[in-house]
């Protein structure tokens, strides 16, 4: 099949006044973790906002580093996958700008496939979201790591 990159994204929101979070992980098709990020957001946003931000953040990183490589995107939010692919229309005002940005990025890649998967197949991004929310950092915290980082 050749070289491709796998992007897994997730987002989560807990009760109001608690942090919400989004996360993205990118692997090569050989299974090497290339990059991950997790961001906690205050005040709390909606779960769908965080899912969309996880996808957007991962796509932005891939555009800078792997633009010419086919991309396979997985997430456990069928709603966000379907909005990103324009299968569903976006009726929530808070999601419109994020989904618009996602849709603007997708044609810039050589090839992109989007797939909704059960949460059990998205454990890395899901775990990063829960981990950063559990840390209760404030007001906005982003942690990331790249395979190119030496520290």
N, C-alpha and C positions, 0 to 999 in steps of 0.2 A: 504494500500500500504506500510506502514511502513515508517521508517525514510529515508529521502533523502535530498539532498541540491540542491538548485537552484543557478546557477551562471549566472548572466547577465553581458555582457561586451559591451563596445563601444569604438570607437576611432573617432577622428576628426582632420581635418587639415584645416586651413584657408589659406589665401594668403601667399606667401613666405614672409619671414622676420617676420612672426607672429608665436606665439606658436602653436604647435599641442598638442594633449592630448589623453590619454587613461584612461579608468575607468573600474572598476569591482565592483560588489555587490554580496554578497552571503546571501541567506536566508535559514532558515530551512523550511521544508514542512509545519510547523505550521504558517509560515509567519513572524517569528522573524528574524530581520536583524542581521546577525552574524558578518559581516565585510564589509567594503567598502574601496576603494582606488581611488584616482584620481591623475594623474601625468601630469604636463605640460612639454613639451620638446622643447628645442631650439637647433639648428635652426629647422625650420619646417620640419617635415617628411611627408610622404604621408598618405592619409587617410587609405589605406589598411595596412600600417605598424603599424599605431596606433590601428586599429581594432585588428590586430594580437597580439600586445603587451598587449592590454586589456585582451584578452583571455589567453595568456600565464601567465600574472600576477595572474589572478584569479585561474588558474589551479595550479600554484605553491603554493598559499596559501592553497587551498583545499588539496593538497598532504600532507602538514604538519599537517593539523588539522582534515581532514575528509576523509582520504584515503580509509577507509573501507566502506564508506557510498555511495550508488548510487548517481550519480551526473547527474543533468539535466542542460544542458548549452543552453542558448538562446542568440542570438545576431541578430542585424538587417543587418548584412553583410553576405548575402548568399555566396559571393565569399570566405570569410574567413572560414565560416562553411564548405563549400565544399572542400577547400584546406586542412583544418584540418582533415577532414574525408577521404582524398585521393580520393575524387570523381573528383576533378579538379587537374591538375598538376600545379606546381608552376614554372612559367616562369620568373618572376621578380627576379633578383639577390638579391635585397634588402630584399625580403620576404623569401628567401630560408632558412636562418639560424633560423628565428623565427618559421616558419611553421615546420621545422625539430624538433625543441625543443618541440613544441606542440605535434607533432605526437609521440615523444619519451615518453612524460608524459602520454598520454591517456591510454596505456595498464597497467599502474601502479595502476589504480583505479579498484575497484571491478566491477563497471558498469558505463558507461558514455553514455548519449544520447546527440546529438547535433541537435539543431533546429534553423533554420532561421525564424525570426518573423518580422512582420511589426514594424516600429519604435514606434508606439503607444503602443506596449507591452514592450518596452525597455526604458521607460521614466526615470527611476532612473539613469542608467548608462549614457544615453544620456545627462541628465541634469547635471551630475557631470562633464562630458567632457566640456560642454559649460561653466559651472561655473568656472572651473579652467582656461580655456582659457581666459575668460573675466577678470579674476583677473590680467592678464598680469604680472605674477611673472617671475623672471628669476634667473639664466639660466635654471636650472632644479628644479622643485618643486614637491614633492609628499606629499599629505595629505592622512591620512588613519585613520580609526576608527574600533575598534573591540568591540563586545558585552562584551568582557572580560575586556575592558579598564574601569577604574574607574573614570578617569578624563574627 
